[in-house]
Amino acid sequence: ISLFVSLNLHFLFIAFTAADDPYEPNCARYANSICTREFEPVCGDNGQTYPTECVLCQENTIDQQIKVAYKGECGHV
């Protein structure tokens, strides 16, 4: 039982301390393409929700450098 408790505590520690830092989206994969209509939201580090990473990358072509804060809608961490 102590091994079970120890493993559970270990996984809880990892879950609560593994906060992801904002990261650069892979915009090269969307170059010269049109974004599709699926809804796979990402939260930009500017606090705005984008329907997809592709749409965020389109915003970055307007001379912005928005990073992905996390996957999902902003405010739903």
N, C-alpha and C positions, 0 to 999 in steps of 0.2 A: 504494500500500500504506500509506503514512503516513496518508492520510485515513481508511482503513479502521481502522487501529489507534487513531487519535484518536477516531473515533466510538465504537468499542467502549469505550474508556476513559471517555468522556463518559457513556455509558449505564450503565456499572458504577458510576461515581461517583453518579449520580442514584439508582440502585437501592439503594445502601447508605446514602445520606444522607437519603432521603425517608421517614424513619420517621414514621408518622402519629401525631398526638396523639389522645388519647381525644376522642370527639365525642358530642354529645347525639343520642340516637336520635330519629327523627321519630315520636313517639308519637301525634301527632294523627291519623295515618292509621289507627291501630288503635283509636281511641276507639269505644266502643259496638260492638265486634266481638269475635268469638271467634277465638282463634289457631288456625290450621290446623296439621296434623300433619306438614308437611314438615320436613326437618332441614336447616336452613341456619344452623349455629351461629355465635354471636358470643361473643367474650370480653368480659366486663364489666371495668371498671376496678377491680373488687373481687376479681379473680382467679377468678371463677366463670364456667363455660361455660353459656350459655343456648341452648336448641335453636333459637330464632329471636329476632329483634329484638322481635317482638310479645310473647313471654314476658318478655323483659327489661323491656319497657314495663309489663307487668302488675305486675312486682315494684316498679316505680317508683310505682305507685298506692298502695303501702303506705308512703308518705312516705319513700321513698329517692330518691336522685338518682344512680343508676348510669349511667355513660356507657359507650359501646362503645369498648373499647381497640383492637380490630381484629376483622375478620371471620375466622371459623374458631374451632376449639376452643382454649381457653387452653393455653399451653405448646407450641403448634405454630406458632411464628412462622417 
